[in-house]
Amino acid sequence: MIIVTGGAGFIGSNLAAALEAAGEHVVISDWLGTGDKWRNIAKRSLEDCVRPEDLPAFLEKHKHHITMIYHLGAISATTATDGDEIIKNNFRLSKDLWQWCTEHHVSFIYASSAATYGDGSAEFDDSDDPDYLARLRPLNLYGWSKHLFDRWIVGQRDIRSRPTQYVGLKFFNVYGPNEYHKDNMRSVVHQVFPFAQRGESFPLFKSHRPDYQDGGQLRDFIWVGDVINVMLWLRQNPRVNGLFNVGTGQARSFADLGAAVYRAAGREPMLTYRDMPETLREKYQYFTQAKMDKLAGAGYDVSHMTSLEEGIRRYVQDYMMQPDQYV
């Protein structure tokens, strides 16, 4: 069995679909709540669906059958402000799962984030070097919690204190189907689409820095299918360990992204600009771009990452413009 925490969420549900297609027995650990999040896994044939608070007992009961944990569950809102809840869900739970995997010789792959890099002044180097990690200054509580765990795992020097395989994946800006439940944390692709479909203008954030024009803020946007391919490849390569960036290696502007959404929907771009909320201005990343040399050096072919235009075309035309939008 393979455990996917956060398995009903955006990336987790895409991963569950890919694992099922590969013939794996998948167990999802997640809260479904009272909304439509369940639709993300409505097509899946699952071994089980377990609430996070029930996961420790489930692991103990099935410890002889579990081969891997993909730990994607977290409070992922970059606007989160409850530090105690963040520590409980994003740090201590991750430590508990790491230690369980170590004791039971189970592979452990977890979601870190490009938010760990802060404003990018220390660049985007997915190094395991403790001195380099100590220089990073995340801009929000979520990014800090991920960075805290990255630093903790790097500190586990004794091979006996590590799982047989351990990988932290620093996801950059992921977009694709099954993110519909995320409200204001949805990708900008999904936010722009209904405006493009109606032939209305969409207001992107203005730049509040003189070195970036409005719409010229740059991010490394990555199609969710490429993220899943990396995670599946890691399952087939159990000797790969450490921290790795997962992006395209190519920063693109929000204006490029917005225009691609309109064109995929068969419309001419109609972009306007609005002031960024003051609460975000000091916490906003104006530039992210993954260095992909380390993953390439581990053996993964990073040359075939999906282009921004092609990824958005797939998302818009194969999902959002279809009656059934789910993977």
Sequence and secondary structure as in RCSB ss.txt:
>XXXX:A:sequence
MIIVTGGAGFIGSNLAAALEAAGEHVVISDWLGTGDKWRNIAKRSLEDCVRPEDLPAFLEKHKHHITMIYHLGAI
SATTATDGDEIIKNNFRLSKDLWQWCTEHHVSFIYASSAATYGDGSAEFDDSDDPDYLARLRPLNLYGWSKHLFD
RWIVGQRDIRSRPTQYVGLKFFNVYGPNEYHKDNMRSVVHQVFPFAQRGESFPLFKSHRPDYQDGGQLRDFIWVG
DVINVMLWLRQNPRVNGLFNVGTGQARSFADLGAAVYRAAGREPMLTYRDMPETLREKYQYFTQAKMDKLAGAGY
DVSHMTSLEEGIRRYVQDYMMQPDQYV
>XXXX:A:secstr
 EEEETTTSHHHHHHHHHHHHTT  EEEE   TTSSGGGGGTT   SEEE GGGHHHHHHHTTTT  EEEE  S 
  TT   HHHHIIIIIIHHHHHHHHHHHHT EEEEEEEGGGGTTSTT       HHHHHH   SSHHHHHHHHHH
HHHHT  SGGGS SSEEEEEE EEE TT GGGGGGS HHHHHHHHHHHT  EEEE   STTS TT  EE EEEHH
HHHHHHHHHHH TT  EEEEES S  EEHHHHHHHHHHHTT    EEEE   HHHHTT  SB     HHHHHTT 
 GGG   HHHHHHIIIIIIITSS    
